[in-house]
Amino acid sequence: MSPRSITFIGILTIGALSSWYLARSNQTAYDDELPYDPLHRGYYLKKARILGTGEDGSLLYEIEAEYAEQIENDQIEFTDVSIRYSPGSDVTWIISADQATLSEGSPRILLRGHVRAINNAVSAENVMEIRTQYLELDPERFVAETNQRVQLRIGARSLTATGMLASLHDDKIELKSNVSGKFVP
């Protein structure tokens, strides 16, 4: 082998090792800047519709949302959410909120932001409406609860309070404290 060939092979070897080293160092910097967690194997849904069943397996309620996403700690976050009970449950309340969270292993749905619960099964002039910024709903027990400020409207009558416990199945609402109201004849 000629000295010229040995020099050429040496230069090629040095070039190959240099390019390998540079490629390896650039790859590490790129991996550190990923805009997402590559290990998170969650899902997201647009125009989501989640069905909840009772103990006997029959449809109990339905959650509809513009967007739903599973987050890391086995929770589902909903945006622009609406919850309706099935006609067979005899619960006529419709609950809506800006956001909701459903956790695996917990029967409660946590609703946040402009929460409204409306029961229009009674006459049109006596529609019942609950408004609050935070509400915990246990759809299997038909119970809604909050410790925050709540407004209850029944037709033209209005009550405000701090805290509430509502049994949606039999339309009983218990206001906890600081109750004040306005009644129009």
KAKA-V713420 format. One record per residue. N is the residue number from 1. RES is the residue in three letters. D_LAST is the distance of its C-alpha to the last C-alpha in Angstrom with 1 decimal. Layout:
n: <N;N>
res: <RES;RES>
d_last: <D_LAST;D_LAST>
//
This chain:
n: <1;2;3;4;5;6;7;8;9;10;11;12;13;14;15;16;17;18;19;20;21;22;23;24;25;26;27;28;29;30;31;32;33;34;35;36;37;38;39;40;41;42;43;44;45;46;47;48;49;50;51;52;53;54;55;56;57;58;59;60;61;62;63;64;65;66;67;68;69;70;71;72;73;74;75;76;77;78;79;80;81;82;83;84;85;86;87;88;89;90;91;92;93;94;95;96;97;98;99;100;101;102;103;104;105;106;107;108;109;110;111;112;113;114;115;116;117;118;119;120;121;122;123;124;125;126;127;128;129;130;131;132;133;134;135;136;137;138;139;140;141;142;143;144;145;146;147;148;149;150;151;152;153;154;155;156;157;158;159;160;161;162;163;164;165;166;167;168;169;170;171;172;173;174;175;176;177;178;179;180;181;182;183;184;185>
res: <MET;SER;PRO;ARG;SER;ILE;THR;PHE;ILE;GLY;ILE;LEU;THR;ILE;GLY;ALA;LEU;SER;SER;TRP;TYR;LEU;ALA;ARG;SER;ASN;GLN;THR;ALA;TYR;ASP;ASP;GLU;LEU;PRO;TYR;ASP;PRO;LEU;HIS;ARG;GLY;TYR;TYR;LEU;LYS;LYS;ALA;ARG;ILE;LEU;GLY;THR;GLY;GLU;ASP;GLY;SER;LEU;LEU;TYR;GLU;ILE;GLU;ALA;GLU;TYR;ALA;GLU;GLN;ILE;GLU;ASN;ASP;GLN;ILE;GLU;PHE;THR;ASP;VAL;SER;ILE;ARG;TYR;SER;PRO;GLY;SER;ASP;VAL;THR;TRP;ILE;ILE;SER;ALA;ASP;GLN;ALA;THR;LEU;SER;GLU;GLY;SER;PRO;ARG;ILE;LEU;LEU;ARG;GLY;HIS;VAL;ARG;ALA;ILE;ASN;ASN;ALA;VAL;SER;ALA;GLU;ASN;VAL;MET;GLU;ILE;ARG;THR;GLN;TYR;LEU;GLU;LEU;ASP;PRO;GLU;ARG;PHE;VAL;ALA;GLU;THR;ASN;GLN;ARG;VAL;GLN;LEU;ARG;ILE;GLY;ALA;ARG;SER;LEU;THR;ALA;THR;GLY;MET;LEU;ALA;SER;LEU;HIS;ASP;ASP;LYS;ILE;GLU;LEU;LYS;SER;ASN;VAL;SER;GLY;LYS;PHE;VAL;PRO>
d_last: <111.2;111.7;110.3;108.3;106.6;105.9;104.3;102.2;100.9;100.2;98.1;96.2;95.5;94.3;92.1;90.6;89.9;88.3;86.0;85.0;84.2;82.2;80.2;79.5;78.2;76.0;74.5;73.3;71.6;69.8;68.5;67.0;64.9;63.2;59.5;58.4;59.3;61.9;61.4;57.7;57.5;53.8;52.1;49.4;47.5;45.7;42.9;43.1;41.8;42.3;41.8;41.1;42.4;41.6;44.3;45.6;46.0;43.4;41.0;38.0;36.5;37.4;37.4;37.7;38.6;40.2;42.8;44.0;46.9;48.8;49.6;52.5;51.0;50.1;46.6;44.9;42.7;40.3;38.8;35.7;35.0;32.8;32.8;32.0;32.8;35.0;33.6;35.7;33.9;30.6;28.8;26.5;25.8;27.3;28.2;29.5;31.1;33.7;36.2;37.0;40.0;41.5;44.4;47.2;47.1;43.5;40.7;38.1;36.9;36.0;33.5;33.3;31.7;28.3;27.7;24.8;24.2;22.1;21.5;20.6;21.9;18.6;16.7;16.3;12.5;12.9;15.9;16.8;18.6;20.7;22.3;25.3;28.8;30.7;30.3;32.9;32.7;35.0;34.8;37.1;35.1;31.7;30.7;29.1;29.3;29.2;29.8;28.5;25.1;22.5;19.1;17.0;14.3;12.5;11.0;8.6;8.7;12.0;14.6;18.1;21.2;24.9;26.3;25.0;26.7;25.4;27.1;26.6;28.4;25.9;22.7;22.6;21.7;22.8;22.0;25.1;24.6;22.9;19.4;16.6;13.0;10.0;6.4;3.8;0.0>
//
